[in-house]
């Protein structure tokens, strides 16, 4: 016996499952979303850095230490 589900039935079921998972595991999805956004931002920063002048190591440490 084979069970098949049509697209018109499958889509609402998947939507319901995802909504329920997000509601019940909100903190997990929040962490995943934050990490994804950080990865995108880091990727954008790397791309911009490749197009502009390089910054010296001394300048980076000065910024991190708050002396600039």
C-alpha positions as CSV (number, residue, x, y, z in Angstrom):
1,X,0.0,0.0,0.0
2,X,1.4,3.4,-1.0
3,X,0.4,6.7,0.5
4,X,0.6,9.8,-1.7
5,X,-0.1,13.4,-0.7
6,X,-0.9,16.1,-3.3
7,X,0.7,19.5,-3.3
8,X,-2.6,21.1,-2.3
9,X,-2.6,19.0,0.9
10,X,1.1,19.0,1.6
11,X,1.7,22.7,1.6
12,X,-0.8,23.6,4.4
13,X,0.5,20.7,6.5
14,X,4.1,21.9,6.2
15,X,3.1,25.4,7.0
16,X,1.3,24.2,10.1
17,X,4.3,22.1,11.2
18,X,6.7,25.0,10.7
19,X,4.5,27.5,12.6
20,X,4.1,25.1,15.5
21,X,7.9,24.4,15.6
22,X,8.6,28.2,15.6
23,X,6.1,28.8,18.3
24,X,7.3,26.0,20.6
25,X,11.0,26.5,19.9
26,X,11.1,30.2,19.6
27,X,14.5,30.6,21.3
28,X,16.2,28.1,19.0
29,X,14.8,29.8,15.8
30,X,15.9,33.2,17.3
31,X,19.4,32.0,17.7
32,X,19.5,30.5,14.2
33,X,18.2,33.7,12.7
34,X,20.7,35.9,14.6
35,X,23.6,33.7,13.5
36,X,22.5,33.8,9.9
37,X,22.3,37.6,10.1
38,X,25.7,37.8,11.6
39,X,27.1,35.6,8.9
40,X,25.6,37.8,6.2
41,X,27.0,40.9,7.8
42,X,30.4,39.3,8.1
43,X,30.3,38.3,4.5
44,X,29.4,41.8,3.5
45,X,32.2,43.3,5.6
46,X,34.7,41.0,4.0
47,X,33.5,41.9,0.5
48,X,33.8,45.7,1.4
49,X,37.2,45.1,2.9
50,X,38.5,43.5,-0.3
51,X,37.4,46.5,-2.3
52,X,38.9,49.1,0.0
53,X,42.4,49.7,1.4
54,X,43.7,47.2,4.0
55,X,43.8,48.4,7.6
56,X,47.0,47.8,9.6
57,X,47.0,45.5,12.6
58,X,48.0,48.4,14.9
59,X,44.9,50.4,13.9
60,X,42.6,47.4,14.5
61,X,44.0,46.9,18.0
62,X,43.8,50.6,18.7
63,X,40.1,50.5,17.8
64,X,39.5,47.4,19.9
65,X,41.3,48.9,22.9
66,X,39.3,52.1,22.6
67,X,42.3,54.4,22.0
68,X,40.8,55.8,18.7
